Amino acid sequence: MSRTRRRALEIECMEEKVLLSAGFHDPARHILARRPRHINTNGVLRGSLVGSASLNGFTATSFTVVGRMGSLGLARGSFALADPFIPVGGRLNLSGSTLTLIGPKGAIELGIAGSTSNVYRYKIVAGSGHFSDVASAGMLVIKPVHGTNEYAMRLQTHG
């Protein structure tokens, strides 16, 4: 007497398979093609603080910037300040903040590292449009424009 065995439906995972059709001869080539492109982030920005003053200092509600920046071209954007309070006689602290810049071909977001002076290190943490696969790091120097709520910034790419 012969026994028939019922087969269950099996689904095979394709993630670890190598496609052998034309154009996919070397799977590593496609992984390497996704390496981030380095871009030029050299530039000059001018920023304007808006907020409210008190006896203890100034609390920023927005910090918008505009200027020209390397590969991004004419750019505008804003800081998301980690510490929006500037004490009387103190300075603006960009440590832990992010700067989002929008240009004609896309946008980038810079993560700002901590600093005890007016010189900060930054790196690109996100991008969109033409800048979705970019990487860059550098230094940002910020100086107040005397007698105003404005700041001048110079960005310099490293590497």
N, CA, C and O of each residue as an XYZ file, in Angstrom:
636
protein
N       0.832     -1.164      0.000
C       0.000      0.000      0.000
C       0.889      1.244      0.000
O       1.781      1.377      0.838
N       0.647      2.121     -0.913
C       1.477      3.317     -1.012
C       0.870      4.448     -0.176
O      -0.345      4.630     -0.099
N       1.771      5.182      0.431
C       1.334      6.325      1.240
C       1.612      7.613      0.480
O       2.681      7.797     -0.102
N       0.655      8.471      0.500
C       0.874      9.789     -0.090
C       1.062     10.790      1.039
O       0.353     10.782      2.045
N       2.017     11.622      0.832
C       2.339     12.607      1.862
C       1.907     13.979      1.369
O       2.239     14.384      0.255
N       1.180     14.674      2.193
C       0.738     16.024      1.823
C       1.872     17.002      2.089
O       2.495     16.966      3.151
N       2.131     17.848      1.157
C       3.182     18.843      1.311
C       2.561     20.165      1.729
O       1.542     20.588      1.184
N       3.196     20.820      2.715
C       2.736     22.130      3.166
C       3.369     23.201      2.278
O       4.468     23.021      1.754
N       2.680     24.281      2.125
C       3.184     25.399      1.352
C       4.380     26.007      2.080
O       4.290     26.343      3.261
N       5.501     26.148      1.368
C       6.703     26.729      1.960
C       7.044     28.020      1.238
O       6.981     28.092      0.010
N       7.405     29.038      2.006
C       7.813     30.314      1.440
C       9.303     30.460      1.673
O       9.787     30.357      2.800
N      10.019     30.700      0.591
C      11.459     30.799      0.668
C      11.887     32.261      0.768
O      11.430     33.100     -0.008
N      12.753     32.558      1.711
C      13.239     33.920      1.910
C      14.231     34.268      0.799
O      15.135     33.485      0.508
N      14.067     35.441      0.179
C      14.931     35.839     -0.926
C      16.043     36.804     -0.502
O      16.871     37.187     -1.328
N      16.071     37.196      0.766
C      17.041     38.209      1.194
C      18.482     37.765      1.041
O      19.342     38.579      0.704
N      18.768     36.491      1.280
C      20.141     36.022      1.232
C      20.497     35.401     -0.114
O      21.605     34.891     -0.277
N      19.598     35.432     -1.066
C      19.827     34.845     -2.384
C      20.554     35.841     -3.276
O      20.450     37.054     -3.088
N      21.285     35.318     -4.242
C      21.982     36.143     -5.211
C      21.275     35.975     -6.544
O      21.120     34.857     -7.035
N      20.852     37.069     -7.119
C      20.192     37.050     -8.409
C      21.249     36.904     -9.494
O      22.197     37.687     -9.550
N      21.091     35.911    -10.348
C      22.111     35.609    -11.345
C      21.791     36.161    -12.718
O      22.466     35.808    -13.685
N      20.795     37.008    -12.839
C      20.472     37.567    -14.141
C      21.493     38.628    -14.525
O      22.279     39.080    -13.693
N      21.471     39.021    -15.795
C      22.425     40.007    -16.304
C      22.300     41.314    -15.539
O      21.195     41.764    -15.234
N      23.431     41.914    -15.233
C      23.441     43.189    -14.533
C      23.599     43.060    -13.035
O      23.770     44.069    -12.351
N      23.548     41.874    -12.511
C      23.692     41.655    -11.071
C      24.801     40.651    -10.781
O      24.668     39.822     -9.881
N      25.887     40.721    -11.531
C      26.957     39.749    -11.375
C      27.684     39.880    -10.048
O      28.079     38.871     -9.463
N      27.869     41.089     -9.566
C      28.598     41.314     -8.323
C      27.713     42.042     -7.326
O      27.585     43.263     -7.406
N      27.083     41.312     -6.365
C      26.191     41.977     -5.415
C      26.907     43.018     -4.560
O      26.274     43.982     -4.128
N      28.194     42.860     -4.304
C      28.940     43.822     -3.483
C      29.032     45.173     -4.183
O      29.118     46.206     -3.519
N      29.016     45.178     -5.516
C      29.092     46.426     -6.259
C      27.925     47.350     -5.910
O      28.103     48.565     -5.827
N      26.751     46.793     -5.707
C      25.577     47.594     -5.395
C      25.614     48.110     -3.963
O      25.103     49.195     -3.683
N      26.200     47.360     -3.072
C      26.346     47.814     -1.694
C      27.348     48.961     -1.635
O      27.120     49.953     -0.943
N      28.457     48.827     -2.359
C      29.473     49.877     -2.377
C      28.959     51.142     -3.044
O      29.390     52.241     -2.693
N      28.050     51.011     -3.993
C      27.513     52.175     -4.686
C      26.695     53.055     -3.755
O      26.459     54.222     -4.068
N      26.261     52.529     -2.626
C      25.441     53.294     -1.686
C      26.263     54.022     -0.632
O      25.701     54.622      0.284
N      27.583     53.978     -0.750
C      28.410     54.721      0.199
C      28.104     56.198      0.088
O      27.874     56.695     -1.014
N      28.094     56.916      1.205
C      27.769     58.352      1.153
C      28.792     59.144      0.334
O      29.989     58.858      0.360
N      28.294     60.139     -0.389
C      29.151     61.072     -1.112
C      29.539     62.188     -0.157
O      28.713     62.657      0.626
N      30.784     62.609     -0.220
C      31.212     63.749      0.588
C      30.919     65.025     -0.188
O      31.170     65.112     -1.390
N      30.384     66.007      0.519
C      30.072     67.286     -0.130
C      30.805     68.428      0.550
O      31.300     68.300      1.670
N      30.859     69.525     -0.146
C      31.486     70.737      0.361
C      30.454     71.512      1.189
O      29.418     71.927      0.668
N      30.741     71.699      2.461
C      29.840     72.473      3.320
C      30.458     73.815      3.721
O      29.998     74.450      4.670
N      31.504     74.249      2.999
C      32.088     75.561      3.281
C      31.060     76.640      2.976
O      30.358     76.574      1.967
N      30.975     77.626      3.847
C      30.041     78.699      3.567
C      29.938     79.714      4.673
O      30.575     79.599      5.720
N      29.117     80.716      4.414
C      28.863     81.790      5.370
C      27.357     81.934      5.521
O      26.628     82.022      4.533
N      26.904     81.959      6.755
C      25.485     82.124      7.059
C      25.302     83.312      7.988
O      26.204     83.676      8.742
N      24.134     83.903      7.921
C      23.781     84.966      8.858
C      22.472     84.554      9.501
O      21.516     84.193      8.814
N      22.436     84.611     10.836
C      21.266     84.157     11.560
C      20.627     85.244     12.388
O      21.288     86.186     12.824
N      19.332     85.103     12.598
C      18.566     86.076     13.359
C      17.774     85.369     14.456
O      17.011     84.440     14.189
N      17.966     85.821     15.689
C      17.254     85.260     16.846
C      15.966     86.032     17.101
O      15.948     87.261     17.042
N      14.911     85.316     17.379
C      13.645     85.925     17.793
C      13.279     85.280     19.114
O      13.411     84.067     19.279
N      12.821     86.089     20.053
C      12.459     85.548     21.358
C      12.022     86.644     22.295
O      11.583     87.715     21.877
N      12.154     86.350     23.581
C      11.725     87.331     24.583
C      12.831     87.567     25.602
O      13.540     86.647     26.009
N      12.954     88.817     25.995
C      13.961     89.214     26.979
C      13.340     89.265     28.369
O      12.162     89.581     28.530
N      14.155     88.951     29.362
C      13.741     89.060     30.759
C      14.905     89.648     31.548
O      15.952     89.945     30.973
N      14.738     89.819     32.843
C      15.823     90.338     33.676
C      16.997     89.377     33.732
O      18.136     89.801     33.929
N      16.732     88.079     33.560
C      17.790     87.062     33.648
C      18.513     86.814     32.332
O      19.621     86.277     32.319
N      17.884     87.206     31.223
C      18.512     86.946     29.928
C      17.515     86.961     28.785
O      16.518     87.683     28.819
N      17.797     86.156     27.778
C      16.998     86.119     26.554
C      16.628     84.673     26.253
O      17.493     83.797     26.283
N      15.370     84.412     25.964
C      14.932     83.068     25.582
C      14.532     83.100     24.116
O      13.592     83.795     23.730
N      15.256     82.339     23.304
C      15.009     82.308     21.861
C      13.832     81.389     21.550
O      13.737     80.283     22.081
N      12.941     81.858     20.688
C      11.846     81.018     20.209
C      12.119     80.525     18.795
O      11.579     79.496     18.391
N      12.952     81.242     18.029
C      13.379     80.762     16.712
C      14.738     81.367     16.373
O      15.089     82.457     16.824
N      15.483     80.631     15.570
C      16.793     81.085     15.121
C      16.910     80.695     13.648
O      17.293     79.572     13.320
N      16.579     81.627     12.777
C      16.607     81.360     11.335
C      17.912     81.847     10.728
O      18.525     82.793     11.222
N      18.334     81.185      9.644
C      19.590     81.528      8.978
C      19.379     81.602      7.466
O      18.447     81.011      6.921
N      20.264     82.337      6.809
C      20.278     82.427      5.353
C      21.730     82.665      4.932
O      22.496     83.299      5.659
N      22.100     82.161      3.770
C      23.462     82.365      3.277
C      23.788     81.450      2.125
O      22.898     80.870      1.505
N      25.076     81.322      1.840
C      25.553     80.485      0.745
C      26.463     79.422      1.344
O      27.324     79.713      2.174
N      26.253     78.171      0.902
C      26.998     77.066      1.495
C      27.384     76.033      0.451
O      26.535     75.273     -0.015
N      28.660     75.999      0.078
C      29.251     74.992     -0.800
C      28.314     74.329     -1.784
O      27.702     74.998     -2.617
N      28.201     73.023     -1.693
C      27.391     72.227     -2.619
C      25.899     72.538     -2.530
O      25.163     72.295     -3.487
N      25.449     73.064     -1.415
C      24.026     73.364     -1.228
C      23.613     74.628     -1.986
O      22.453     74.768     -2.375
N      24.552     75.539     -2.193
C      24.244     76.801     -2.868
C      23.566     77.775     -1.923
O      23.852     77.787     -0.725
N      22.664     78.596     -2.461
C      21.920     79.538     -1.643
C      21.026     78.738     -0.704
O      20.218     77.923     -1.150
N      21.174     78.973      0.588
C      20.466     78.156      1.572
C      19.744     79.018      2.593
O      20.161     80.133      2.905
N      18.660     78.476      3.097
C      17.944     79.080      4.209
C      17.587     77.939      5.158
O      17.517     76.778      4.753
N      17.365     78.281      6.407
C      17.038     77.224      7.350
C      16.881     77.743      8.759
O      16.687     78.938      8.982
N      16.968     76.823      9.710
C      16.807     77.213     11.108
C      17.491     76.222     12.034
O      17.703     75.057     11.698
N      17.824     76.723     13.198
C      18.380     75.901     14.267
C      17.241     75.399     15.147
O      16.274     76.118     15.399
N      17.365     74.163     15.608
C      16.543     73.649     16.705
C      17.489     73.666     17.900
O      18.297     72.755     18.079
N      17.378     74.715     18.716
C      18.317     74.913     19.823
C      18.023     73.962     20.974
O      16.882     73.837     21.420
N      19.071     73.294     21.445
C      18.936     72.423     22.612
C      18.805     73.262     23.881
O      18.136     72.857     24.832
N      19.449     74.440     23.895
C      19.397     75.350     25.037
C      19.048     76.752     24.521
O      19.943     77.506     24.139
N      17.762     77.107     24.506
C      17.369     78.400     23.925
C      17.609     79.606     24.836
O      17.391     80.740     24.410
N      18.053     79.391     26.083
C      18.232     80.499     27.024
C      19.652     81.053     26.951
O      20.626     80.301     27.004
N      19.759     82.382     26.830
C      21.051     83.069     26.847
C      21.059     83.966     28.075
O      20.333     84.960     28.108
N      21.876     83.637     29.105
C      21.890     84.465     30.308
C      22.505     85.838     30.045
O      23.277     86.013     29.103
N      22.151     86.813     30.891
C      22.717     88.157     30.782
C      24.237     88.033     30.885
O      24.757     87.430     31.823
N      24.939     88.608     29.913
C      26.404     88.534     29.900
C      26.922     87.210     29.366
O      28.136     87.023     29.280
N      26.052     86.294     29.010
C      26.456     84.982     28.498
C      26.452     84.955     26.978
O      26.315     85.987     26.321
N      26.603     83.775     26.443
C      26.634     83.622     24.994
C      25.655     82.542     24.557
O      25.247     81.704     25.361
N      25.285     82.564     23.296
C      24.427     81.547     22.709
C      25.161     80.215     22.719
O      26.326     80.145     22.327
N      24.481     79.150     23.168
C      25.086     77.831     23.236
C      24.428     76.923     22.195
O      23.246     76.599     22.305
N      25.195     76.517     21.191
C      24.683     75.651     20.132
C      24.891     74.162     20.428
O      24.464     73.319     19.639
N      25.532     73.824     21.539
C      25.815     72.422     21.871
C      24.545     71.575     21.852
O      23.546     71.923     22.480
N      24.596     70.453     21.120
C      23.468     69.537     21.050
C      22.335     69.981     20.140
O      21.308     69.306     20.061
N      22.499     71.088     19.462
C      21.460     71.604     18.568
C      21.566     70.964     17.186
O      22.553     70.298     16.873
N      20.544     71.174     16.368
C      20.599     70.752     14.972
C      20.305     71.969     14.090
O      19.547     72.864     14.463
N      20.924     71.971     12.919
C      20.717     73.029     11.936
C      20.191     72.391     10.662
O      20.868     71.558     10.059
N      18.999     72.772     10.251
C      18.406     72.274      9.010
C      18.548     73.352      7.948
O      18.111     74.487      8.136
N      19.166     72.982      6.823
C      19.383     73.921      5.721
C      18.716     73.390      4.457
O      18.847     72.214      4.118
N      17.996     74.276      3.764
C      17.272     73.911      2.549
C      17.839     74.712      1.383
O      17.947     75.936      1.445
N      18.199     74.000      0.322
C      18.708     74.621     -0.892
C      17.857     74.228     -2.084
O      16.870     73.510     -1.926
N      18.221     74.684     -3.277
C      17.421     74.406     -4.474
C      17.324     72.919     -4.836
O      16.342     72.501     -5.450
N      18.327     72.119     -4.465
C      18.342     70.703     -4.854
C      18.015     69.745     -3.718
O      17.993     68.532     -3.930
N      17.761     70.257     -2.519
C      17.465     69.381     -1.393
C      17.824     70.033     -0.073
O      18.083     71.234     -0.004
N      17.835     69.217      0.977
C      18.093     69.735      2.321
C      19.073     68.839      3.058
O      19.208     67.655      2.747
N      19.758     69.422      4.043
C      20.632     68.660      4.930
C      20.360     69.090      6.370
O      19.897     70.200      6.632
N      20.660     68.184      7.287
C      20.549     68.496      8.704
C      21.899     68.246      9.347
O      22.473     67.164      9.220
N      22.403     69.266     10.043
C      23.695     69.169     10.717
C      23.478     68.961     12.199
O      22.685     69.671     12.817
N      24.173     67.995     12.776
C      24.192     67.796     14.218
C      25.378     68.552     14.782
O      26.499     68.393     14.297
N      25.153     69.369     15.795
C      26.204     70.212     16.370
C      26.684     69.572     17.677
O      25.883     69.277     18.563
N      27.997     69.364     17.785
C      28.581     68.781     18.996
C      28.779     69.846     20.063
O      28.710     71.042     19.779
N      29.022     69.413     21.270
C      29.227     70.326     22.390
C      30.523     71.113     22.279
O      31.489     70.657     21.668
N      30.532     72.308     22.882
C      31.708     73.162     22.871
C      31.621     74.146     24.040
O      30.532     74.470     24.515
N      32.768     74.606     24.486
C      32.792     75.624     25.544
C      33.189     76.989     24.987
O      33.360     77.947     25.741
N      33.334     77.071     23.669
C      33.683     78.352     23.042
C      32.709     78.614     21.901
O      31.642     78.003     21.837
N      33.073     79.516     21.006
C      32.202     79.822     19.870
C      32.552     78.979     18.637
O      32.076     79.262     17.538
N      33.382     77.945     18.819
C      33.770     77.038     17.742
C      33.140     75.668     18.021
O      33.334     75.090     19.090
N      32.381     75.161     17.037
C      31.653     73.900     17.193
C      32.010     72.948     16.060
O      32.310     73.382     14.947
N      31.977     71.670     16.340
C      32.117     70.641     15.307
C      30.712     70.213     14.888
O      29.790     70.173     15.703
N      30.570     69.897     13.614
C      29.271     69.432     13.116
C      29.474     68.264     12.166
O      30.572     68.048     11.654
N      28.402     67.513     11.937
C      28.394     66.495     10.894
C      26.980     66.396     10.339
O      26.004     66.692     11.028
N      26.891     65.979      9.094
C      25.582     65.804      8.474
C      24.943     64.542      9.056
O      25.532     63.461      9.017
N      23.745     64.694      9.590
C      23.042     63.549     10.183
C      21.872     63.097      9.316
O      21.354     61.999      9.516
N      21.442     63.921      8.355
C      20.344     63.535      7.460
C      20.390     64.412      6.219
O      20.956     65.505      6.231
N      19.784     63.913      5.149
C      19.700     64.667      3.914
C      18.499     64.230      3.106
O      17.965     63.140      3.309
N      18.073     65.089      2.184
C      16.957     64.728      1.309
C      17.222     65.273     -0.085
O      18.117     66.095     -0.285
N      16.428     64.803     -1.054
C      16.617     65.233     -2.431
C      17.971     64.805     -2.950
O      18.364     63.651     -2.780
N      18.685     65.713     -3.578
C      20.014     65.446     -4.130
C      21.020     65.091     -3.035
O      22.081     64.544     -3.333
N      20.710     65.389     -1.794
C      21.634     65.191     -0.676
C      21.230     64.021      0.229
O      21.621     63.980      1.396
N      20.454     63.075     -0.298
C      19.979     61.965      0.539
C      21.090     60.984      0.905
O      20.945     60.233      1.870
N      22.178     60.971      0.171
C      23.255     60.017      0.453
C      24.596     60.722      0.654
O      25.623     60.254      0.164
N      24.587     61.836      1.367
C      25.817     62.608      1.541
C      26.354     62.488      2.960
O      25.640     62.138      3.900
N      27.638     62.793      3.074
C      28.297     62.828      4.378
C      29.295     63.976      4.360
O      29.914     64.267      3.337
N      29.433     64.603      5.481
C      30.418     65.658      5.615
C      30.515     66.023      7.088
O      29.579     65.805      7.858
N      31.621     66.562      7.457
C      31.820     67.037      8.826
C      32.708     68.265      8.750
O      33.421     68.471      7.769
N      32.657     69.064      9.780
C      33.478     70.258      9.764
C      33.364     71.060     11.033
O      32.990     70.549     12.089
N      33.696     72.335     10.905
C      33.713     73.230     12.036
C      32.854     74.451     11.744
O      32.867     74.972     10.629
N      32.114     74.902     12.736
C      31.265     76.085     12.635
C      31.761     77.099     13.659
O      31.905     76.776     14.838
N      32.023     78.319     13.212
C      32.416     79.415     14.100
C      31.289     80.433     14.072
O      30.881     80.880     13.001
N      30.782     80.803     15.245
C      29.668     81.742     15.335
C      30.091     82.969     16.139
O      30.739     82.856     17.180
N      29.708     84.151     15.631
C      30.035     85.408     16.319
C      28.815     86.305     16.291
O      28.148     86.406     15.262
N      28.507     86.964     17.414
C      27.375     87.895     17.422
C      27.704     89.162     16.630
O      28.848     89.617     16.607
N      26.684     89.715     15.988
C      26.820     91.007     15.314
C      26.463     92.054     16.356
O      25.335     92.079     16.846
N      27.402     92.909     16.696
C      27.270     93.868     17.798
C      25.993     94.711     17.699
O      25.681     95.276     16.650
N      25.270     94.778     18.814
C      24.100     95.641     18.915
C      22.836     95.087     18.275
O      21.846     95.809     18.151
N      22.847     93.803     17.859
C      21.665     93.215     17.211
C      21.400     91.819     17.803
O      22.157     91.337     18.645
N      20.333     91.196     17.354
C      20.063     89.797     17.694
C      20.503     88.892     16.548
O      19.942     87.813     16.355
N      21.491     89.322     15.800
C      21.976     88.563     14.659
C      23.349     87.967     14.937
O      24.108     88.449     15.778
N      23.638     86.897     14.197
C      24.908     86.184     14.331
C      25.468     85.895     12.952
O      24.723     85.616     12.013
N      26.796     85.963     12.835
C      27.504     85.590     11.614
C      28.162     84.238     11.860
O      28.771     84.019     12.907
N      28.037     83.332     10.890
C      28.588     81.983     11.034
C      29.427     81.621      9.817
O      29.059     81.916      8.680
N      30.548     80.982     10.072
C      31.405     80.461      8.995
C      31.508     78.952      9.205
O      31.836     78.482     10.295
N      31.218     78.200      8.130
C      31.321     76.745      8.165
C      32.494     76.322      7.300
O      32.700     76.858      6.211
N      33.263     75.354      7.791
C      34.449     74.875      7.072
C      34.446     73.353      7.085
O      34.447     72.738      8.151
N      34.444     72.743      5.898
C      34.468     71.294      5.767
C      35.825     70.743      6.184
O      36.860     71.349      5.908
N      35.815     69.592      6.851
C      37.059     68.876      7.184
C      37.127     67.617      6.341
O      36.106     66.977      6.089
N      38.300     67.267      5.915
C      38.491     66.016      5.185
C      38.343     66.160      3.776
O      38.477     65.184      3.038
